[in-house]
Amino acid sequence: MVGGDAAGMSAASQARRRRDAADLEIVAFERGHFTSYSACGIPYWVGGLVDDVDQLVSRDPATFREKFDVDVRLRHEVVGIDLDRREVLARDLDNGGREVRESFDQLVYAAGAVPVTPEWARTDAAGVFGVQTLDDGAALIDWLDGDPAPRNAVVVGGGYIGVEMAEAMIQRGLSVTLVERSPEPMSTVDPDMGALVREALCGLGLDVRSGVTVTGLETRDGRVSAVVTEDGTLPADIVVLGLGVRPNTALAAEAGLPIGPSGAIRVDLRMRVVDTPGVWAAGDCVESVHRVSGQPVFVPLGTHANKQGRVAGINIGGGYATFAGVVGTAVTKVCDLEVGRTGLREDEAAAAGFEFVAVRVESTNRAGYYPGAKPMTVKLIVERRSGRLLGAQIVGRSEAAKRIDVLAVALWNRMTVDEMAGLDLGYAPPYAPVWDPVLVAARKAIDAIR
Ligand SMILES: Cc1cc2nc3c(=O)[nH]c(=O)nc-3n(C[C@H](O)[C@H](O)[C@H](O)COP(=O)(O)OP(=O)(O)OC[C@H]3O[C@@H](n4cnc5c(N)ncnc54)[C@H](O)[C@@H]3O)c2cc1C
């Protein structure tokens, strides 16, 4: 295994369930300090909702060694893969980079993704953080707890990691500015829905600068002191980067593994690397098939990494499993604002060649009279001729975002809005208006396509 997190260790544990140690020796190289950890939990750890890093580790190296007979080599970075000699070359980072060679019959490449880091962010100045690994989270928390304690945070990038980190900083009592180059934050939803997110973020006490490009950093005494934008300079004693990720494929490409049009590794349904016998790949480094557009896409999410690793492990263990593809479902929250999305955005539907209509409805998460009823916007993107659902987005509060799952299931099963409008969804005043927002949106889409 190259990589000891979600994809790699899911593969390891599934393979072990089917083949015992006498039959299959498993060695896992992980360059960091942790195995099977939840990077997704970092914003909540930083924000103080999670007390201890151990809570973010679902299985530690000792558990893998003792219960799963996996030879976990922490702080070992794989630096070369020789497919002809069936061998990996790793460096032991805690022992001066000592070289270690290990042979393999089957290789699982699960090296994840790497954060996008523009030139201006490659600095030695203290106080600038990415949030990719638990080690990154620990370094950031040390800085927040340090002396002098930072007061002004600038988060660069308004995607889901950026907004989650902005919330964490607010919870720590910092004054937070979020800078986003696009006109609206949350580019995983259409700009009209992103505008709702921006308006809500401003109401949370966040200073949101959208449509603004960062050009550099200012430093003082080796520490970051400001973020320079095309629109002026923002004081900052901590800068958090949330500029997205790209697949970590450098090592794979060097070894000759095929890279697809999305920039990630090409795999088949069973997570075998295409045209590369005995080599598997899973997680944030591979591309997946989008079930709506039919195209290969790079969607780096933990939910896929776990499933793909599982599929690889079952197959390595002698079973049979396939990964069914993705529809791009994702949810996030910042303070009490929630955002959900599935399927294609308008620009993605157009790029895939669909003729479509888009409708938006305003509703509430509960019956309007029930205490705690909050506004909720649902948007549907629907193929014009067939009425098939192509995409959906939700912005709202109080468990609004998880309603996206109903729409994701409809989309997965290629349902039309006609079929959706009659769905038997649960109703009681504390949970929904009598006409659930999903049903109202489907009815509006039917009108629009007629
Ligand atoms: C802050 C944050 C919040 C997130 N929130 C969500 C969320 O809410 N929902 C969701 O679905 N997803 C979320 N994600 C994404 C999710 O964490 C990733 O999709 C998931 O971790 C991918 O798992 P992976 O095993 O493919 O890769 P990774 O988790 O990146 O693991 C790859 C591992 O490989 C190791 N490695 C890399 N190269 C080498 C090498 N050469 N040698 C040895 N080891 C190597 C790395 O150290 C790393 O531990 C979030 C991510 C972050 C950073």
The ligand as a MOL file (V3000), in Angstrom:
LIG
                    3D

  0  0  0     0  0            999 V3000
M  V30 BEGIN CTAB
M  V30 COUNTS 53 58 0 0 0
M  V30 BEGIN ATOM
M  V30 1 C -10.1010 19.7200 5.7260 0
M  V30 2 C -10.7330 18.6260 4.9170 0
M  V30 3 C -12.0860 18.3630 5.0400 0
M  V30 4 C -12.6730 17.3550 4.2910 0
M  V30 5 N -14.0210 17.1160 4.4380 0
M  V30 6 C -14.6050 16.1300 3.7200 0
M  V30 7 C -15.9760 15.8400 3.8650 0
M  V30 8 O -16.6700 16.5050 4.6580 0
M  V30 9 N -16.5290 14.8440 3.1310 0
M  V30 10 C -15.7770 14.0960 2.2570 0
M  V30 11 O -16.3180 13.1700 1.6240 0
M  V30 12 N -14.4500 14.3320 2.1020 0
M  V30 13 C -13.8500 15.3340 2.7940 0
M  V30 14 N -12.5180 15.5770 2.6530 0
M  V30 15 C -11.7510 14.7950 1.6700 0
M  V30 16 C -11.2540 13.4830 2.2600 0
M  V30 17 O -10.5270 13.7370 3.4230 0
M  V30 18 C -10.3900 12.8040 1.2170 0
M  V30 19 O -11.1710 12.5990 0.0700 0
M  V30 20 C -9.8840 11.4540 1.7200 0
M  V30 21 O -9.0410 11.6200 2.8190 0
M  V30 22 C -9.1000 10.7600 0.6020 0
M  V30 23 O -8.5470 9.5920 1.0980 0
M  V30 24 P -7.2930 8.9440 0.3880 0
M  V30 25 O -6.9230 7.7480 1.1810 0
M  V30 26 O -7.5470 8.7830 -1.0640 0
M  V30 27 O -6.1660 10.0650 0.4480 0
M  V30 28 P -5.5140 10.7880 1.6950 0
M  V30 29 O -6.4440 10.9150 2.8090 0
M  V30 30 O -4.8840 12.0330 1.1580 0
M  V30 31 O -4.3840 9.7840 2.1260 0
M  V30 32 C -3.2610 9.5610 1.3310 0
M  V30 33 C -2.1470 9.2060 2.2770 0
M  V30 34 O -1.0170 8.8580 1.4870 0
M  V30 35 C 0.1330 9.3610 2.1210 0
M  V30 36 N 1.1330 9.4790 1.0830 0
M  V30 37 C 1.1010 10.2740 -0.0020 0
M  V30 38 N 2.1710 10.0660 -0.7710 0
M  V30 39 C 2.8940 9.1120 -0.1510 0
M  V30 40 C 4.1140 8.4750 -0.4640 0
M  V30 41 N 4.8090 8.7800 -1.5580 0
M  V30 42 N 4.5780 7.5450 0.3960 0
M  V30 43 C 3.8770 7.2180 1.5210 0
M  V30 44 N 2.7190 7.8060 1.8620 0
M  V30 45 C 2.2440 8.7260 1.0280 0
M  V30 46 C -0.2970 10.6790 2.7250 0
M  V30 47 O 0.5210 11.0510 3.8040 0
M  V30 48 C -1.7180 10.3740 3.1530 0
M  V30 49 O -1.7950 9.9880 4.5030 0
M  V30 50 C -11.8890 16.5830 3.4010 0
M  V30 51 C -10.5170 16.8390 3.2640 0
M  V30 52 C -9.9400 17.8470 4.0150 0
M  V30 53 C -8.4630 18.0980 3.8580 0
M  V30 END ATOM
M  V30 BEGIN BOND
M  V30 1 1 1 2
M  V30 2 1 2 3
M  V30 3 2 2 52
M  V30 4 2 3 4
M  V30 5 1 4 5
M  V30 6 1 4 50
M  V30 7 2 5 6
M  V30 8 1 6 7
M  V30 9 1 6 13
M  V30 10 2 7 8
M  V30 11 1 7 9
M  V30 12 1 9 10
M  V30 13 2 10 11
M  V30 14 1 10 12
M  V30 15 2 12 13
M  V30 16 1 13 14
M  V30 17 1 14 15
M  V30 18 1 14 50
M  V30 19 1 15 16
M  V30 20 1 16 17
M  V30 21 1 16 18
M  V30 22 1 18 19
M  V30 23 1 18 20
M  V30 24 1 20 21
M  V30 25 1 20 22
M  V30 26 1 22 23
M  V30 27 1 23 24
M  V30 28 2 24 25
M  V30 29 1 24 26
M  V30 30 1 24 27
M  V30 31 1 27 28
M  V30 32 2 28 29
M  V30 33 1 28 30
M  V30 34 1 28 31
M  V30 35 1 31 32
M  V30 36 1 32 33
M  V30 37 1 33 34
M  V30 38 1 33 48
M  V30 39 1 34 35
M  V30 40 1 35 36
M  V30 41 1 35 46
M  V30 42 1 36 37
M  V30 43 1 36 45
M  V30 44 2 37 38
M  V30 45 1 38 39
M  V30 46 1 39 40
M  V30 47 2 39 45
M  V30 48 1 40 41
M  V30 49 2 40 42
M  V30 50 1 42 43
M  V30 51 2 43 44
M  V30 52 1 44 45
M  V30 53 1 46 47
M  V30 54 1 46 48
M  V30 55 1 48 49
M  V30 56 2 50 51
M  V30 57 1 51 52
M  V30 58 1 52 53
M  V30 END BOND
M  V30 END CTAB
M  END
